Amino acid sequence: MTESRHALIIANDRYTDQGLKKLRAPAQDAAALEKVLHDPQIGDFEVEVVHNASADVMRRRIQRFFNDRRRADTLLLHFSCHGLKSESGELYFAASDTEPPLLAATAVPSQFVRSCMSVTRAGRSVLFLDCCYGGAFSRGSSSVRASGDVNVLESFAKDEPVSGRGWAVITASDSMEYAFEDNHLTEDSSAPRPSVFTHAVVEGLETGEADLDADGKVSLDDLYEYVYRQVREQNPHQTPKKAAELHGELHLAHSRRGRIKIVASPSPPSLQAAMSSEEFLTRQGAVLELQKRLQHRELPVAEGARQHLEEVARNDIQQIAGMASDALGKIRLAPSPDHLDFGVIAKGSAPRKQSVTMHGPPLARHCVAQPRQSWLRVDPTGSGLEVHIDTATEGRLSGDIVLKGVADESVIHVEAEVTPSHGPGGTGPDTGTSNGPTEPSHGGGDEQHTVVIGPPGTPPRPKKPPETTASARRKDRRAPALAGAALALAVASIGTFVLAMQRAVTAIVERGEEGVHGTIEDNVREYGALTPLIVCLVTGAVALVVGAVARHDLGTRREHYTRQAASSTHTLTSIAKGLAIPALVLAVLAGIAYLVGSRHW
């Protein structure tokens, strides 16, 4: 049986009752959502839009939408309107002719919608509610008033679904909250603004960013998690909610996100056994062997090693897990340069191509390149990729090429300014970029523009990526500087420990010569052995903290650092840790020995 997908979008932004505020978002949201759901490469839904309809028309369209369906059908109903609650506690959806005192006659009850969802023969039904509750009423209106909590999900989760069918409800806001339109509650305005919730839905589906597990499909759970994060980030006072009774996973859309997938070759059984050994040195040797296999020219072999190293990094003790993490850091995407500026180009001309080199082992150079703007063009080369642009559109162009590898992502930023062919600079050389306003994006990247960048035959000679600005150069030094400070503190910790031991030995020798007279505390205090010991503890602890900060900054802001800077940071922090930890352990033991021995000597 062929699967069929249908969507009904109900958008009401104008109301005859003066007590209901006008909404700015529904019309714009409906158009954007219709486009992304209807796109055969994304949602592939048959879409109907009902705009500013009466309650009678809404009920007819909703019931017709759920009638005469088959088990293989997936249905999606989206409301963008006011949500009203009656004095008896029932939720209603406002129509264009809704009269708040006459909700039962002039609005659509949630129970009606729930009933339609319950009796449909469709296998899956999904309901999106982007509604304003309680705070959507004009000030001073006597005809409209809130009546306690809305409890939106309770209006749909009371009944069990019909056997064999599944349903899900996602609402833009919780019972005690309002649905926001572009960071504002609904107010009269002639300028349309997108709803925060529906905008997140559209953006997540259109860009593919809602495909959180990068499996090429956007599931209902993926979309909800993505929308929840986006809405909470923009408005902490708005909390999307979800209720569902589904069997299996519901895929709402295809994803445009590309991902490199390599079938891994399993590591030899002896190496896998070494990874599980109880002996520390055996597991350490296994990690070193996996590091070598990670550099292998055969990608399946390298991918198998990468997966094993990720397992070690998650599950082993800190020292061995750190070694595995360091090895994994060497296969991060490292394009050079990561910023391309084509300068001023005449409209319709053929600009020069600019090359980007991919650094690192073969596994790090194998990636998918996805232009985010339609005017960007990418061609693979032996050492990376070549970038050129379409000069058919005038204006300031600014866009990104997203690189997706097996382990991480990176971005190449591209800028250009296309001027009229007869204007100043139209036939002249590239002179830089304008400081004028940035033109909006010229559309999203298409699947057909996605290219796979394969690893070249021989590793390219490492080159330091150019630093484009003073700010970038400052960022490039932060982690290595912190790592250097950590090493200096670790060396100071070792030095102060040695000084403390020298003074302690002198104090002990003199205490032995005094016989029954005096105490060890007096001798230690006289030679000042405790002060360097305390300094040793403090500097050693600070060294570990500063080293951890350096590694964290490198991990979270990897794109700001060159390979040389990253390697230096890892080396310095590893040496600092190797010095600081023994110094701390010895200092603690010395302190314990002093506290215990001073009582008896």
N, C-alpha and C positions, 0 to 999 in steps of 0.2 A: 504494500500500500504506500503510495507516494505521500511524503510529508508535505503539508501545506501550512503556511504561516500567515496570520492575519493580524492587523493592528487597527484599533479604533482610538483616535485622539479627540478628546472633547476639551475645547478651550473656550472659556467664557471670561471676557474682560470688561463687558459693558452690561449694566443692569438698569432696568427702568426704575426700580425702587431707589430713592435717594439715600436711604440708609446704608446701602452697600457701596463700598468704595470701588472705584474703577481700578482695574489691575493693568499693569503695564506689560507684564511678561507673556501672558498666554498666547497671543497671536504670533509673536516672534518665536516662542518656544515650540509651538505647533509646527511651524514651517521648518525649523531646524531638525526637530525630531522626525518629522515625516521624511525628510531628505535622507537622513542616516539610516532609518529603518527600511526605507524602500530600496536603498542602494543594494544591488545584487551581490556586490563584493563584501557587504557588511551584514545588514540585517536580512535582506531578501524577503521582506514582508510585503504583502498587499495591504496598503494603508488607506484608511478613510479618515477624513478630518471633519468634525462637526464644530462650527464656530458660532458662538453667540446664539445658540438655539433655545427654543422654549422648552419647558419641562416635558411637555407632551412629545415633542420631537425627540428629545434626549432619550426618553423611555422607549420609544419605538425603535430608535437606532440601536440602543443597547441590547434590547431583546432580540432583534433581528441579527445582531452581531453574534450572539451566542447560539442561536438556533441553527438547525440543519448542519451541524458539524460532524466530523468523523474523528475516530480515536487517534489518528495520526496527525491531527491538527494541533497547532500551537497558537493560542490567542493572547494578545496583549492589549489591555485597555488602560488608557492614560487619561487622568483627569487633571486639568489645570483650571481651578476656579476657587470660589469660596466654599468652605465647609461650615455648615451651620448645625447647631444642636437644639433640638426641641426641648420643651420643659419636661417631657417624659424621659429624656436622655438619649433619644435616637439621633443618629448622625444623618444629615441631608447634604446633597450637593446642589449648590445654587445654579439655577438656570437664568437666562436673560430676563424672564418675566417673573422671577421668584418674588413673592411677597412674604417677608419673614413671619408675620402673624398667621399666614396660611401655608405653612411649610408642607403639610401633607398633600395639599392640592396643587401647589405651584413649584415644588422642588422634587428632586429625585432621591428617595430614601436609600440609605446604604443597604437596607435589607432587600430591596428590590435587586440591587446589583449582586448581592451575595446569593440570592435565589437564582438568578440567571447563571452565575458561575457554577452553582451546585448541580443544576439539571442539564447543563450542556454535555454533549457527547464528546467534546474535544478532550484530548488526552492531557493537555497542559493549559492552564489559564493563569495569566500574570496580570496583576493590577498595580499601577503606579498612581499614587495620590500626591500631587503637588498642590496642596490646598492651604489656604490661610484659615486658621481656627481662632476664634475669640477676638484677636486683635485686628480683625479686618473691617471693623465697623466704624462709621463716621462718628466723630465726637458729638455728643448731644442728641444722637438719634434716639427717638422714643420707640421706633418700630423694631429696632434690632438691638438685642442685648445678649451677652454670653450667659450660659446657664451651667456653670460648674465645669469640671474637667470634660474633655472630649473623649479620651480613651479610644483613639482611632482604631487600633488593631483589634480591640475587643468587638468592634462592630462587624468584623469579618471572620474572627477565629472561633465563633461560638459553635458552629456546626462542623462535624467531620465531613470531609469530602466524599463524594459518591465513590463507591468501591472501584478501584482501578484507575481513578483520575487524580490529578494533582493540581494544587493551586498555590499561589504565592502572592503576598501583598507587601509592597514597599511604600512607606509613606515618608514624605519629605521632612516631617517634624513630629516631635513627641506630643503627648496630650497637653502638656503644660507650656508648649512653645508655639511660636509662629513660624510660618514659612516665609523666608526672606526673598526679596527681589533685589539682587545686586546690592546686598548689604543694607537694604532699607526695608522697612515695613511698607505695605501698600499705601501709596499716596497718589493723589491726582497729579498726573504729569503727561505732557504730550510726547515726551521722549521715551521710546520703548527701551526697556532694560531686561536682560535675561534673568530668569529665575535661577538662583544658585543651584537648586537641586537638578532641574531639567538641563541646565547648562552642563553640569558635571556628567549627567547621563550621556548627553550628545558628545561631549568632548572625549569621554572614555571610550565610546564606541567608534567615533570617527578616527581618532589617533591610534586606537588599539592599545592605549595605555591601561585600559581596564582588564586586559588579558594578563593578569598578575602572574600566572604560572607559565606564560609564554608558550602555551601549547597550540597556538593558532586559533583558539576559540575563546569567546567571552561567555563564561557561565553566569548564571544568576548570582551565585556567591561571589564570583570575581567582581561583577558589576557593583554589587552592594558594598563590598569592602572598599572599592575604589571611590564610589560616590560618598560613602561615609567619611572617608579621610578628607576628600576635597571640600565637602560642606563644612565639616568641623574646623578645617583650617581657615576658611573664609569667615565663618560665623560660629564661634564656640557656643552660642546660645541656641543653636539649631541642631537637633539630633535626629537623623534619619533612623527609622525602625523597620524591622522585617519580621514577617510571620509566614511560615510555609509548611505545607504538607505535600512533599514530593517524593516520588520513588525514582531514585537515580539522579543524575545530574542534568540540569536544563541548560542547554546552550542557546543563548539569545542572539549571538552574532558571530561572524567570522572576524578574525583579527588581522589587521594589516601589519602587525608587528612581525618582522622576520626573526628567525633565530637559527644559528648554526647548530645542526644536529649531527653528531658523529657517533657511529656505532663503535663503542669502545671494545678494544681487544683486552681480555682479562689478563692480569699479570700472572706470571708463572706461579704454580702452587707453592713452591718453596718460598717465594717472596711474600705471598699471602700468609703463609704460616709464620714467617718472621714478624709480620705486622702484628700477629696475635700473641707473640711470645711474652712470657712473664719477665724475661730478662730485658733490662733497660737498654743495654748496649746492642742487643739483637734488634730491638725495635728501632733504635737510632740508625743502625746500619740499613734497615729496610727503607727508612725515609731517604737516606742518601742515595740508595739505588733508585727509588722512585723519582728523585730529582733528576737523575741522569735520563731515565725513560721519558720524563716530561719534555726533554729537549729533542726527542726522537723525530726524525724526518717523516716517519709514517704516522699520520694523524691518529688513527685508531689506537696505536700503542701509546701515544702521548695522552690521549683522552682517557684511556684506562688508568694511567698513572695519576692523572688529575683527579679522577673520581676517588681513587684510594687515598690521595693526600687530603682531600676534603674530609673524608671519614676520619683520618688521623687527627686533623685539626679540630674536629668537633669532639672527639672522644678520648684522646690520650692525655697524659699529664702535661702540665704547662710547658715544660722545656721541649718535649718532643712535638707537641702541638704547635709551639712557636716556630720550630724548624719547618714543619709542614706549611704553615701560613707564609713564611718567608719565601718558600719555593713557589707557592701559588701566586705570590705577588709578582713574580717574574714573567707571568704569562698574561698580564694585563695589557689591554690595547694601548699602543703608544704611537699614535700618528704624529708625523713631523713634516711640516708645521701643523698646528691645530687651528690656525687662523689664516684665512686667505682674503686678500683685499685686491680686487681687480681694478680699483680706482675708477676714473671717469671713462666711460665707453660711449661711443656714438650709437644711436639706435639703429638696429639692423646690421651692425658690423659683426665681424667674427672675432671675438676676443681671444687672446692667447690662452692656451691651457696651462693650468698650474698643477704641479705634481705634488703628491703627498706620499711619503715613504712610511711603511709600516715596519716598526722595529720589534725585536724580540725573537724568540724561537718560533718555529713553524706554526705551532698551535696558537700563539699570540697574534700571528699575522693573518690567520684565517678568520674572516668575518663577513658580515652582510652590511653593505652600505645602503642606507635609505635616505634619499633627499626628502626633507620636510616641505620644501616649496617646489611648485611645478616648474619654475624657471631654472632649477639646478640640474646639471647633467653630470653623470659620473661614469667613467670607463676604467675597468681594471687594467693594471700594468704588471710587469714582472716584479716590481718592487713595492707595489702598493696600488695607487689609483691616480687618475687624472681628473681634474674638475674643470668644467667650463660652464658658461651660462647662456641662457636664451635672452637676447637683447631686443625682443619684440616689444617689450613694455617699458615706457619711460618711468623714471623716478628712482628713488633711493631704495635699493634692494638690500635686504638683510635676512639671511636664512641659515639653516643648519643642515648638516649631513650627519645622521646618526649611524654610528658603527656599532654593531652588535656581534660579539664573539661568544665563545662557549662559556666564558667566565664572567664577563662584565660588558659594559657599554662605554662608549666615548663619543664626543661630539666635535666635529670640525665646523667652525663658524665661518661663513662666507659673506662678504660685503661687496657692493658695487654701486655705481651711480650711472644710470643710462640717461643720456641727454639727447635732445633732438639732433638729427644728423647735420642740420644746418646751423645749430647753435654754437656758442663759444665752447671750445673744447671738444666739439663733436668729432673732429678729425685729428685732434692733437693727441699727444702722448698721455698716458695715465698720470694724473697729477694729484691723486689722493681722493679723499672722500669729502662730501659736503657735510656741513654741520646742521643741515636743515632737518625738518621733521622726517621721521621714518614712515615709509608707506606701509600700510597693513600687509599682512602675509598674502601671497598670491595663490592661496589654496594649499592643500595638504599634498604630501608625496603620494604617488600612485604606486601600486604594486609593480607595474611594468617598469618603473624606474629603479627598482631594487636590483642591485648587482652583488655578486659574491666575489670577494677579494680572496684569492688563493695565495698560499705561501709561495714565494719564489724558489727557484732551484737552489740558490745558495743564500745564506743569511747575509743581509746587507751590513755594511760597516756602520757601527753605531755612530750617530751624529747627534750633537746636542740640539734640541729644538730651539729655534730662535725665540728670543724674548721680545714680545711685541710692545710691551709698555713697561714703565717703571714700576707700576703696581704689580705686574706679573713677576718681575725680577725680585721684588720684595717677598712675594708669596713663595717664590722658589727657594728662598733661603731660610724660611721659618723652621721647618722640620729639621734640616741639617744643623741649624744653630742650636735648637733645643737638644738634639742628640749630642752635639759637642759639649754643651753645658752639663748634660748628664754624665758624660765621660769624665769631665773635669771634677765634678763632685764625687764620682766614684773613686778617682785617684786620690782626692783629698781624704776620703774616708779611709782608704788603705794607709795613707801617710799618718793620719792622726791615730790610727790603731797601733801602728808600729811605735809611734812616740809614746803612747799610753803604756805599751808593754815595756819599753825601756825604763820608764819612770817607775812602773810597778816592780820590776826586777830589782832596781836600786833600793826601793823602799823595803822589799822583802829581805834583801841581804842585810840592810842596816837593822831591821827588826830582829834578825837572827843574832846579831852581835850584841844586842842589848840584853839578852837573857830574859830574866823574869820581869825586868823593868819595861814600862811603856806598853803601847798597844799598836796594832797594825794601822788603826785609823789615823793615829798621829803621824806615822811615817808616810802613809799614802797622801795625807793632806799636806805634809811638808814638801813632798816632791811633786805635788799637783798631778797625780796620775789619773784622777777621775775626770778632770776637765777635757783632755783630749779624747777620753773614752766616750763621753757624752757627745762631743763634736762628731766623733766617728759614727755614732748611731744616727744623729740628725742628718749629716751629709749623705750617708748611705741611703736612708729612707727617701730623702729629697731626690737623689739621683735616680732611684727607681720610678718615682712619680713623674719627674721631668722626661725620662725615657719613654714612659707609657704615653704621656701627652704627645710626644713627637711621633710615635707610631700611630696614635689615633688621628692626628692631623694629616699624616701621610695617607692613611686608609680612607678617610672621609673626603679628602680634597686631592685625590691622586692626580687629577687632570692638571693641577697647577705645578706639578713637579716633573723635572726631567728624569730619565732613567738613572743618570749619574747621581742626581740628588737623592733619589729613592734608595739606590744602592748604598750611598754613604750613610744615610740615616739608619738603615738596617744594620750596617756594620758597626757604627759607633754605639748604637743602643745595645747591641749584643755584647760588645766588649764591656760597656758600662755595667750591664746586668751581671756579667761574669765576675766583675771586680766587687761590685756593691754587695751582692748576696753573701759571699764568703766573709766579707768584712763585718756585715751585720751579724751573721751567725757567731763569729768569733768574739765580737764585742759583747753580745748577749751572754755567751758562756763565761767570758771574763767577769762580767758584772755579777752573774749568779755565784761564781766562785768567790768573789770578794764578799758578797753579802753572807754567804754561808761560812767562809773561813774567818771573817772578822770577829765572829762571836766566840771563837775558841783560841784566838791567837792574840 
